[in-house]
Amino acid sequence: MIKAELSASCTTLSETDITQNLTEAYQDYYRIKSESNSLRQIHLENLAEALAEDGSGKKEQMIKTLITQEKQRASARRIRFLLGKMRSGSTTMITVTNAEGDKVDITDRAGLEAAILKNNQDKFTQSAHSPFYNFPLQQEFGFQGTTSATQAVLAGVYDFNYPLDQYIMDVIQQWEMPETIREQVPSSMPISLETYQRYWKKANENISCFPSPMSFSTIKAGSRDEYVSFIDCTLTNIPLLEGFSPSRWRNCMDVMIMKKSGVLDLSGLCTIVLFPVDCNYAFKHIGREMMKCAEEGNALAMEQYGSRKHHTAIDLVVIKTLTFNIL
């Protein structure tokens, strides 16, 4: 019925009416465009007020943050316009060294995939010859750290009845659980709904994840609804509480990114793994709980700057540089 009414209304419009409507639409567009700066300011103020009501911060601070972001985006747009489109969203070319030692550029899809697969296989099997990948340590410890030998190492009572190199024995001794950690109450893995909502309301929805109908935008939008966020939080909690991985979480995608801008040499590219969005969050939650436990137990190395409050990676770089300068 609606479709019929629309068709009927379209047929009643003459060419003159259509031209008139188009002219009026353009007039409205240019009128609004001339007021874009003031309208954008009003929008930012309304957005800051909404964020402040959600507890994201004070309205004045939110307005200042949003205006700063606007200026940065405008600058980036002007730079991209002047330089042109310098890169695409995926790897379109890599450089490899052939048997003769010459640099060769690969641009076809089949060649790219074959070279990347070979590179990643070589990269991720570099330790395949090490003792813990071979008999008897592979049988003793496995790959998941759930054997009785693993528990004995953590308790500091591991005993072996076969010859081991001294450096392996030294490493195993260092794996004993610190007393401060042993005395702690076991960490709680469940995710509270409040923690879940607080994280996702601040999450950056432009972060990539394993391609699926669920994305950072989907979960972020759902976190603003009590019922939807409760369901999402519960489904993320179940694997942590029951100790299993859903089949959907076992899918991931390797992505090659440049370590340095413009460097396309295959050996200089970094491989990152994209997991499903809720799996990614579960990993982050476990990591935060582990770091919290280690902080409280004073079990972190002094030079550990990653994922710690009041520590930044740039500080560690400065300290490292000064240390080498002194040496």
KEDREN-407425 format. One record per residue (C-alpha): residue number from 1; residue in one letter; x, y, z. Coordinates in nm, 3 decimals. Layout:
{r NUM "A" {X Y Z}}
...
END
This chain:
{r 1 "M" {0.000 0.000 0.000}}
{r 2 "I" {0.279 0.240 0.096}}
{r 3 "K" {0.466 0.149 -0.221}}
{r 4 "A" {0.153 0.220 -0.429}}
{r 5 "E" {0.104 0.559 -0.264}}
{r 6 "L" {0.468 0.650 -0.329}}
{r 7 "S" {0.436 0.549 -0.693}}
{r 8 "A" {0.118 0.752 -0.728}}
{r 9 "S" {0.278 1.060 -0.571}}
{r 10 "C" {0.579 1.033 -0.801}}
{r 11 "T" {0.365 1.016 -1.113}}
{r 12 "T" {0.176 1.334 -1.017}}
{r 13 "L" {0.498 1.540 -1.021}}
{r 14 "S" {0.562 1.721 -1.344}}
{r 15 "E" {0.906 1.808 -1.475}}
{r 16 "T" {0.852 2.165 -1.360}}
{r 17 "D" {0.765 2.048 -1.006}}
{r 18 "I" {1.072 1.830 -0.989}}
{r 19 "T" {1.295 2.116 -1.106}}
{r 20 "Q" {1.137 2.348 -0.848}}
{r 21 "N" {1.187 2.094 -0.566}}
{r 22 "L" {1.549 2.043 -0.669}}
{r 23 "T" {1.611 2.419 -0.670}}
{r 24 "E" {1.461 2.454 -0.322}}
{r 25 "A" {1.668 2.161 -0.196}}
{r 26 "Y" {1.988 2.326 -0.323}}
{r 27 "Q" {1.887 2.656 -0.161}}
{r 28 "D" {1.833 2.480 0.172}}
{r 29 "Y" {2.165 2.302 0.134}}
{r 30 "Y" {2.368 2.620 0.068}}
{r 31 "R" {2.185 2.806 0.346}}
{r 32 "I" {2.270 2.535 0.598}}
{r 33 "K" {2.623 2.506 0.460}}
{r 34 "S" {2.684 2.878 0.526}}
{r 35 "E" {2.587 2.816 0.889}}
{r 36 "S" {2.794 2.495 0.921}}
{r 37 "N" {3.044 2.634 1.171}}
{r 38 "S" {2.780 2.753 1.418}}
{r 39 "L" {2.570 2.438 1.370}}
{r 40 "R" {2.876 2.221 1.428}}
{r 41 "Q" {2.951 2.412 1.749}}
{r 42 "I" {2.594 2.354 1.870}}
{r 43 "H" {2.626 1.984 1.787}}
{r 44 "L" {2.953 1.954 1.981}}
{r 45 "E" {2.799 2.125 2.283}}
{r 46 "N" {2.500 1.891 2.274}}
{r 47 "L" {2.732 1.592 2.235}}
{r 48 "A" {2.949 1.708 2.527}}
{r 49 "E" {2.640 1.751 2.743}}
{r 50 "A" {2.522 1.398 2.656}}
{r 51 "L" {2.865 1.253 2.735}}
{r 52 "A" {2.876 1.441 3.064}}
{r 53 "E" {2.537 1.300 3.161}}
{r 54 "D" {2.672 0.950 3.090}}
{r 55 "G" {2.956 1.012 3.336}}
{r 56 "S" {3.232 1.041 3.076}}
{r 57 "G" {3.358 1.368 3.227}}
{r 58 "K" {3.272 1.730 3.287}}
{r 59 "K" {3.095 1.918 3.009}}
{r 60 "E" {3.363 2.190 2.982}}
{r 61 "Q" {3.641 1.932 2.953}}
{r 62 "M" {3.444 1.727 2.699}}
{r 63 "I" {3.386 2.034 2.480}}
{r 64 "K" {3.757 2.114 2.490}}
{r 65 "T" {3.843 1.754 2.394}}
{r 66 "L" {3.591 1.745 2.107}}
{r 67 "I" {3.713 2.079 1.966}}
{r 68 "T" {4.073 1.956 1.978}}
{r 69 "Q" {3.973 1.641 1.789}}
{r 70 "E" {3.794 1.855 1.529}}
{r 71 "K" {4.108 2.062 1.469}}
{r 72 "Q" {4.325 1.750 1.438}}
{r 73 "R" {4.087 1.592 1.187}}
{r 74 "A" {4.072 1.913 0.982}}
{r 75 "S" {4.453 1.929 0.973}}
{r 76 "A" {4.473 1.564 0.872}}
{r 77 "R" {4.221 1.620 0.591}}
{r 78 "R" {4.424 1.913 0.454}}
{r 79 "I" {4.744 1.707 0.469}}
{r 80 "R" {4.581 1.414 0.288}}
{r 81 "F" {4.447 1.654 0.023}}
{r 82 "L" {4.793 1.801 -0.038}}
{r 83 "L" {4.978 1.470 -0.041}}
{r 84 "G" {4.711 1.266 -0.215}}
{r 85 "K" {4.609 0.917 -0.111}}
{r 86 "M" {4.936 0.761 0.000}}
{r 87 "R" {4.815 0.418 0.108}}
{r 88 "S" {4.519 0.184 0.095}}
{r 89 "G" {4.354 -0.018 0.369}}
{r 90 "S" {4.540 -0.342 0.294}}
{r 91 "T" {4.886 -0.461 0.193}}
{r 92 "T" {4.914 -0.418 -0.184}}
{r 93 "M" {5.289 -0.459 -0.232}}
{r 94 "I" {5.581 -0.617 -0.048}}
{r 95 "T" {5.954 -0.636 -0.114}}
{r 96 "V" {6.144 -0.965 -0.079}}
{r 97 "T" {6.505 -1.069 -0.130}}
{r 98 "N" {6.552 -1.345 -0.389}}
{r 99 "A" {6.816 -1.618 -0.396}}
{r 100 "E" {7.059 -1.387 -0.579}}
{r 101 "G" {7.028 -1.124 -0.306}}
{r 102 "D" {6.829 -0.880 -0.518}}
{r 103 "K" {6.523 -0.689 -0.397}}
{r 104 "V" {6.204 -0.787 -0.580}}
{r 105 "D" {5.864 -0.617 -0.551}}
{r 106 "I" {5.554 -0.840 -0.545}}
{r 107 "T" {5.215 -0.691 -0.627}}
{r 108 "D" {4.993 -0.977 -0.749}}
{r 109 "R" {4.760 -1.135 -0.492}}
{r 110 "A" {4.882 -1.495 -0.534}}
{r 111 "G" {5.246 -1.389 -0.497}}
{r 112 "L" {5.165 -1.173 -0.194}}
{r 113 "E" {4.982 -1.452 -0.014}}
{r 114 "A" {5.250 -1.714 -0.088}}
{r 115 "A" {5.535 -1.489 0.029}}
{r 116 "I" {5.351 -1.378 0.345}}
{r 117 "L" {5.253 -1.736 0.437}}
{r 118 "K" {5.612 -1.854 0.392}}
{r 119 "N" {5.747 -1.560 0.595}}
{r 120 "N" {5.500 -1.613 0.882}}
{r 121 "Q" {5.564 -1.986 0.891}}
{r 122 "D" {5.939 -1.926 0.920}}
{r 123 "K" {5.886 -1.651 1.179}}
{r 124 "F" {5.650 -1.846 1.404}}
{r 125 "T" {5.851 -2.172 1.399}}
{r 126 "Q" {6.187 -2.022 1.496}}
{r 127 "S" {6.169 -2.187 1.839}}
{r 128 "A" {6.056 -2.529 1.712}}
{r 129 "H" {6.400 -2.672 1.784}}
{r 130 "S" {6.410 -2.547 2.145}}
{r 131 "P" {6.399 -2.792 2.442}}
{r 132 "F" {6.037 -2.720 2.539}}
{r 133 "Y" {5.921 -2.824 2.190}}
{r 134 "N" {6.099 -3.158 2.210}}
{r 135 "F" {6.119 -3.467 2.430}}
{r 136 "P" {6.112 -3.487 2.729}}
{r 137 "L" {6.007 -3.131 2.822}}
{r 138 "Q" {5.730 -3.116 2.562}}
{r 139 "Q" {5.566 -3.422 2.720}}
{r 140 "E" {5.625 -3.286 3.071}}
{r 141 "F" {5.477 -2.940 3.021}}
{r 142 "G" {5.261 -2.958 2.706}}
{r 143 "F" {5.147 -2.633 2.545}}
{r 144 "Q" {4.874 -2.517 2.784}}
{r 145 "G" {5.051 -2.519 3.122}}
{r 146 "T" {4.800 -2.755 3.283}}
{r 147 "T" {5.023 -3.053 3.365}}
{r 148 "S" {5.138 -3.163 3.711}}
{r 149 "A" {5.494 -3.065 3.614}}
{r 150 "T" {5.376 -2.707 3.556}}
{r 151 "Q" {5.218 -2.691 3.900}}
{r 152 "A" {5.537 -2.834 4.054}}
{r 153 "V" {5.746 -2.563 3.884}}
{r 154 "L" {5.516 -2.289 4.017}}
{r 155 "A" {5.543 -2.438 4.365}}
{r 156 "G" {5.922 -2.454 4.339}}
{r 157 "V" {5.939 -2.833 4.393}}
{r 158 "Y" {5.990 -2.956 4.036}}
{r 159 "D" {6.228 -3.253 4.019}}
{r 160 "F" {6.358 -3.406 3.697}}
{r 161 "N" {6.511 -3.747 3.650}}
{r 162 "Y" {6.685 -3.676 3.320}}
{r 163 "P" {6.983 -3.460 3.221}}
{r 164 "L" {6.909 -3.096 3.142}}
{r 165 "D" {7.134 -2.812 3.033}}
{r 166 "Q" {7.217 -2.572 3.314}}
{r 167 "Y" {7.050 -2.278 3.138}}
{r 168 "I" {6.721 -2.473 3.120}}
{r 169 "M" {6.743 -2.549 3.493}}
{r 170 "D" {6.807 -2.182 3.565}}
{r 171 "V" {6.500 -2.079 3.362}}
{r 172 "I" {6.276 -2.332 3.538}}
{r 173 "Q" {6.390 -2.207 3.879}}
{r 174 "Q" {6.293 -1.852 3.782}}
{r 175 "W" {5.936 -1.967 3.714}}
{r 176 "E" {5.860 -2.035 4.078}}
{r 177 "M" {5.558 -1.833 4.190}}
{r 178 "P" {5.659 -1.540 4.414}}
{r 179 "E" {5.550 -1.576 4.774}}
{r 180 "T" {5.358 -1.247 4.761}}
{r 181 "I" {5.145 -1.387 4.477}}
{r 182 "R" {5.096 -1.721 4.650}}
{r 183 "E" {4.956 -1.545 4.956}}
{r 184 "Q" {4.699 -1.349 4.757}}
{r 185 "V" {4.333 -1.440 4.734}}
{r 186 "P" {4.267 -1.595 4.389}}
{r 187 "S" {4.184 -1.328 4.134}}
{r 188 "S" {3.820 -1.295 4.031}}
{r 189 "M" {3.774 -1.339 3.657}}
{r 190 "P" {3.401 -1.256 3.618}}
{r 191 "I" {3.328 -0.924 3.448}}
{r 192 "S" {3.081 -0.700 3.627}}
{r 193 "L" {2.815 -0.527 3.420}}
{r 194 "E" {2.933 -0.187 3.542}}
{r 195 "T" {3.293 -0.259 3.435}}
{r 196 "Y" {3.170 -0.389 3.099}}
{r 197 "Q" {2.958 -0.083 3.025}}
{r 198 "R" {3.226 0.161 3.143}}
{r 199 "Y" {3.487 0.008 2.911}}
{r 200 "W" {3.268 -0.006 2.601}}
{r 201 "K" {3.129 0.345 2.639}}
{r 202 "K" {3.486 0.475 2.610}}
{r 203 "A" {3.606 0.223 2.349}}
{r 204 "N" {3.729 0.341 2.009}}
{r 205 "E" {3.486 0.200 1.753}}
{r 206 "N" {3.739 0.238 1.470}}
{r 207 "I" {3.952 -0.052 1.599}}
{r 208 "S" {3.959 -0.352 1.367}}
{r 209 "C" {3.855 -0.704 1.465}}
{r 210 "F" {3.790 -1.037 1.295}}
{r 211 "P" {3.530 -0.970 1.022}}
{r 212 "S" {3.184 -1.065 1.148}}
{r 213 "P" {2.842 -0.904 1.206}}
{r 214 "M" {2.971 -0.808 1.554}}
{r 215 "S" {3.212 -0.515 1.552}}
{r 216 "F" {3.342 -0.255 1.798}}
{r 217 "S" {3.060 -0.024 1.683}}
{r 218 "T" {2.798 -0.293 1.750}}
{r 219 "I" {2.915 -0.366 2.106}}
{r 220 "K" {2.973 0.001 2.185}}
{r 221 "A" {2.618 0.086 2.078}}
{r 222 "G" {2.479 -0.207 2.280}}
{r 223 "S" {2.662 -0.095 2.594}}
{r 224 "R" {2.423 0.200 2.623}}
{r 225 "D" {2.123 -0.028 2.664}}
{r 226 "E" {2.084 -0.211 2.996}}
{r 227 "Y" {1.926 -0.525 2.849}}
{r 228 "V" {2.160 -0.559 2.548}}
{r 229 "S" {2.474 -0.494 2.753}}
{r 230 "F" {2.361 -0.747 3.015}}
{r 231 "I" {2.323 -1.015 2.746}}
{r 232 "D" {2.660 -0.928 2.585}}
{r 233 "C" {2.836 -0.922 2.923}}
{r 234 "T" {2.685 -1.257 3.024}}
{r 235 "L" {2.786 -1.426 2.698}}
{r 236 "T" {3.142 -1.294 2.743}}
{r 237 "N" {3.149 -1.413 3.104}}
{r 238 "I" {3.041 -1.774 3.040}}
{r 239 "P" {3.368 -1.891 2.876}}
{r 240 "L" {3.572 -1.728 3.155}}
{r 241 "L" {3.365 -1.895 3.428}}
{r 242 "E" {3.339 -2.237 3.263}}
{r 243 "G" {3.692 -2.249 3.122}}
{r 244 "F" {3.630 -2.314 2.753}}
{r 245 "S" {3.667 -2.126 2.426}}
{r 246 "P" {3.362 -2.089 2.200}}
{r 247 "S" {3.419 -2.213 1.846}}
{r 248 "R" {3.359 -1.860 1.720}}
{r 249 "W" {3.653 -1.736 1.929}}
{r 250 "R" {3.887 -1.979 1.753}}
{r 251 "N" {3.874 -1.778 1.431}}
{r 252 "C" {4.135 -1.512 1.373}}
{r 253 "M" {4.298 -1.322 1.089}}
{r 254 "D" {4.665 -1.236 1.040}}
{r 255 "V" {4.721 -0.881 0.913}}
{r 256 "M" {5.051 -0.739 0.793}}
{r 257 "I" {5.124 -0.380 0.892}}
{r 258 "M" {5.428 -0.159 0.844}}
{r 259 "K" {5.659 -0.104 1.141}}
{r 260 "K" {5.797 0.207 0.973}}
{r 261 "S" {5.612 0.425 0.725}}
{r 262 "G" {5.700 0.342 0.365}}
{r 263 "V" {5.912 0.036 0.449}}
{r 264 "L" {5.758 -0.254 0.252}}
{r 265 "D" {6.034 -0.509 0.301}}
{r 266 "L" {5.863 -0.832 0.412}}
{r 267 "S" {6.112 -0.885 0.695}}
{r 268 "G" {6.022 -0.537 0.824}}
{r 269 "L" {5.646 -0.591 0.835}}
{r 270 "C" {5.470 -0.678 1.159}}
{r 271 "T" {5.205 -0.950 1.181}}
{r 272 "I" {4.912 -0.875 1.410}}
{r 273 "V" {4.619 -1.104 1.482}}
{r 274 "L" {4.256 -0.987 1.469}}
{r 275 "F" {4.022 -1.177 1.702}}
{r 276 "P" {3.641 -1.156 1.732}}
{r 277 "V" {3.546 -0.840 1.918}}
{r 278 "D" {3.415 -1.006 2.238}}
{r 279 "C" {3.711 -1.246 2.245}}
{r 280 "N" {3.942 -0.945 2.219}}
{r 281 "Y" {3.771 -0.786 2.518}}
{r 282 "A" {3.793 -1.109 2.722}}
{r 283 "F" {4.171 -1.121 2.659}}
{r 284 "K" {4.205 -0.760 2.772}}
{r 285 "H" {4.004 -0.830 3.088}}
{r 286 "I" {4.225 -1.128 3.178}}
{r 287 "G" {4.536 -0.920 3.110}}
{r 288 "R" {4.416 -0.636 3.334}}
{r 289 "E" {4.334 -0.877 3.618}}
{r 290 "M" {4.677 -1.041 3.589}}
{r 291 "M" {4.855 -0.704 3.591}}
{r 292 "K" {4.647 -0.593 3.892}}
{r 293 "C" {4.744 -0.911 4.075}}
{r 294 "A" {5.112 -0.866 3.988}}
{r 295 "E" {5.109 -0.498 4.091}}
{r 296 "E" {4.957 -0.579 4.430}}
{r 297 "G" {5.210 -0.858 4.481}}
{r 298 "N" {5.504 -0.638 4.373}}
{r 299 "A" {5.597 -0.914 4.129}}
{r 300 "L" {5.674 -0.702 3.820}}
{r 301 "A" {6.023 -0.624 3.701}}
{r 302 "M" {6.134 -0.265 3.748}}
{r 303 "E" {6.180 -0.224 3.373}}
{r 304 "Q" {5.825 -0.345 3.297}}
{r 305 "Y" {5.651 -0.033 3.164}}
{r 306 "G" {5.377 -0.186 2.949}}
{r 307 "S" {5.015 -0.186 3.068}}
{r 308 "R" {5.100 -0.017 3.399}}
{r 309 "K" {4.952 0.295 3.551}}
{r 310 "H" {5.188 0.594 3.574}}
{r 311 "H" {5.420 0.425 3.320}}
{r 312 "T" {5.449 0.507 2.951}}
{r 313 "A" {5.644 0.342 2.671}}
{r 314 "I" {5.812 0.671 2.574}}
{r 315 "D" {5.961 0.699 2.924}}
{r 316 "L" {6.119 0.358 2.885}}
{r 317 "V" {6.266 0.457 2.547}}
{r 318 "V" {6.418 0.771 2.702}}
{r 319 "I" {6.568 0.569 2.990}}
{r 320 "K" {6.707 0.311 2.746}}
{r 321 "T" {6.859 0.582 2.526}}
{r 322 "L" {7.020 0.760 2.822}}
{r 323 "T" {7.155 0.428 2.951}}
{r 324 "F" {7.323 0.348 2.618}}
{r 325 "N" {7.457 0.705 2.594}}
{r 326 "I" {7.620 0.667 2.936}}
{r 327 "L" {7.761 0.326 2.846}}
END
